[in-house]
Amino acid sequence: MARITIYILVAIYMLHLSPISFAKGTYLEPEKFLQRVFDGNPPEPKKLWIKKDLKAEIKNILGHDLKMLRLRYWDDNTKRAWILEEIGRDKPITVGLVTADGKILDVKVLIFRESRGWEVKYPFFTDQFKDATLVTGNNLDRKIDGISGATLSVNALTKLGRLALFLHKHVDNKK
């Protein structure tokens, strides 16, 4: 009887330490992301005001209105860093994206709040975005392979990749 009790306790302990329990959390603080992107010296943030001309295209990319009046981004004249959020299934996923010359240089999941879909944080997934550009209709120039069981998280990161590139292009056009 004691042996069965021990097995049950070990099983409960192992279930508690399952990958799902590690899914939620902060993988990389936004400030540390910026430090890494800009080699320890991030520039002051700039503001992009979300005016009427941007709202319609952002809604087209995300599938909903962006409930912000302005977005912050960081630009050192060689690359831009964007910290954006999109709902996965129920909760926002915070993602850091780096763009330059109309391409995505890097994608990092910073904060993940969902109970599933966390596999999108791994390089085997995020590396698919490297060197992606926009084509007609503000779509990515490539298909992003999904992850079984993480479809909504995959969709959220794909939308954010499209949005970061669109915003990058918009800032370039304003110069």
N, C-alpha and C positions, 0 to 999 in steps of 0.2 A: 504494500500500500504506500509506503514512504517513497519507494522508487517511482511509482506512478505520479505521485504529487510532485516530485522533483522534475519529471519529464514535462508535466503540465506547466510548472513555473518557468522552466527553460523555454518552452514553446511560447508562452505569453511574453517573456522577455524578448525573444527573437522577433516576434511580430511587432513589438513596440519599436524595435530598432530597424524595422524594414525601411527600404528606400522611400516609401511614401512618407514616413515620419520626417525624413530629411528633405522632402521636396520643397516645403515652404521655407522662406528665409531670405536673408540678404547674402548674396554670393559675393558681391563686390560693392562697397560703398560708392555712391556717385562721385564723391570727392576723390577717392582713390582711383577711380576710373579716369577722371580728368588728369590726375597726376601722371598716370601711366601714358595716356595719349600724348601729353605735352611734355614728356621727359622731366617731370617734377616742377614745371613752370607754366601752369595753365594761364591763358590770357583772361582778362576780365570778360564776363559774359556780355553778350550783345542781346538785344531784344528785337524780335520780329513780331510786328503787330499783325494780328489776324484780322484783316479788313475784308470787306465784302467780296473782293475779287479772289481772295484766297479761300474763303469759306466754302464756296461751291466745289472747288477742286479737292479740297481736303475731305469734304463729305463724300465725294465720288471715290476717293481712295479708301477711306475708313469705313464707309457705309453708314456713317452717322456724323452729326455735328461735333466739332471739337469744342468743348465747353471751356475755352480759354480766350482771353483777349490778346494775349501775347505769349510767345515762346522764347525761352532763353536758349542760346547756343554759344559755342566758344569757337573762335576763329583766330588762327595765328598766321594767316595769309598763305599757308601751305595746306592746311586741312581744317575741317570743321568737326566739332563734336556735338552731338545731339543727344539729349536724354529725354526719351519719349515714353509714353505709357499707352497701352491698349488692353482692353479686357480680353482675357482668354475665354474662359467659360463664364465665370462669375466675378472675378476680381482682376484688378489691373496687374499687368506684368511691366516692370520698369526695365527699359533696355537702353544701353548706350550704343550709339552708332557713330562711326567715323566716316566722313566723306571727303573726297578730294577729286578735282577734275571730273566731276560728274559720275564718279564711281564710289562704291562702298569699299572702304579699306578694312573695316572691322565691325563686328557685332558682338556685344557681350550682354548676357542677361544679368542685370544688376540685382533686382529684387523680384522674387517669384512668390506669389501669394495663393496660388491654386493648390489643390490637393493632388492633381495629376497633370501630366504634360510637361513636367520639369526636365525631361530629356532634351528639350530645346536649348538648354544651357551648355551642352557639350560641343566641343569644336567639330565633331563629325557632322553636326547639323549646321552650326553657325558659319563654318568655312564655305558653305555653298553660296553665301552672299558675297564673298570676296570678288571684287572687280565687276560686280553686277552694275548695270546701267539701266536707264529707263528707255523704253521704246514707245511706240504709239499707244495712246490711252493711259499714259503713266503706269504702264505695266513693266515688270522686270524683264530683262532680256533673256531670262532663263526660267525653267521650271524648278521650283524648290521642292525636293523630295520630302514627302511627309514622314511622320513617325506614327506607327500604329498606336492608337490610344492617346495621341497628343494632337489631334487634328486642329482643335481650337487654338492651342498655343502656337502651332505652326502657322496658322492663318494670321494670328495676331502679329507675329514677328515678320511675316511677309508683308503685311500692311505697313508696318513701321519702316521696313526697308524701303518700300515705295515712297512713303511719306518723307523720309529723310532725304532721298534723292530729289524729290520734287521741291522740297524746301531749299535744298542746296542750289538747285537750278534757279529758283526764284530769287535767292540772295544774289547769285551771280548776275542775273538780269537787271537787278536794281543798281549795280555798280556802274 
